[in-house]
Amino acid sequence: MIEKLDFLVQKHQDLVKQIADPAVIANNKEWQKLMREHSALEPIVEKYQEYKSLKESLDENKEMLTDKSLEDDFRDMVKEEIKEIEEQLPKLEQDIRTMLIPKDPNDDKNVIVEIRAGAGGDEAGLFAGDLFRMYTRYVERNRWKIELMSVSDNGVGGYKEIIFLIKGKGVYSRMKYESGTHRVQRVPATESAGRIHTSIATVAVLPEVDDVEVNIQANDVRCDVYRSSGNGGQSVNTTDSAVRLTHIPTGIVVAMQDEKSQLKNKAKAMRILKARIYEKQLDEQNKEIAAQRKIQVGTGDRSAKIRTYNFPQGRVSDHRITMTIHKLEAFLDGDINEMLDALITSDNAEKLKQINK
């Protein structure tokens, strides 16, 4: 660990010199890139310097105790200081180890969230609506922004599918833990016998990407246009404004018809297509990680059942970390930080195990 920290200190010093170089300052894009690297390293370098300073003080104090001429009162003071330092060092070491965990490069990105009704008929669509409201309230609590991209309702107040963009600082770092299958257990409003039904909805959280990260060749995308349709298939537009994009190499298809403008639909569809292609690339990278890690959180596996919302018992249970919260109403109102904090802690603990192996 010390060897790695010394390397980071040297890198930090090199960055300080580069940032001050007039030639680098003249290249604004390069200067901003180096500044981001410098800002990312600054906290861990400061923490390491604090650790080294304490270690030096500890060594000096222990050296003083070897002096037989030291007065008893002063010796007691030195011993007390040694005790305080020895209590501080393990916490500092743990903080440093946590800071050494490789940061997910997508953590600061905006996200595209896709919620789809699964098994359970109309009730699954209503549950998809509950999840959308939950995330909307969570966005409001964090003062982020939300932008609807595509809505397909089920005619009874729920959704077959809803896709939206969340913009804000560090959105992906928290929302990525929501990818997966969400299960609800409750008595549907349409159930006259009062029987509890189980329905599911899937959530996919995709980091928004730019052209540099996903370079799509024009020849790789087939664009089909058609007329928008509403419930029952009736035409709701007299022009071919709806767009369907097919990425030929991966077979990924995105259809968009919410806007009256074909160009706007195509632009929205392209943003979603890029995010899905990027997600596919991430999934392939994560297969290796998944084989090594016991607890899978934040890998974007939407097929895995991650959480159950049980209305009769008023509880929410996350199956990845076997955690249950008995505040279902507050949870569905966007109060989900307690669960997300626990997921992040578990994820970091697993990563620390890998670092320490």
Summary of the structure (lengths in Angstrom):
residues: 357
radius of gyration: 26.5
end to end distance: 11.8
largest distance: 98.7
contacts: 1041
relative contact order: 0.10
helix: 50%
strand: 21%
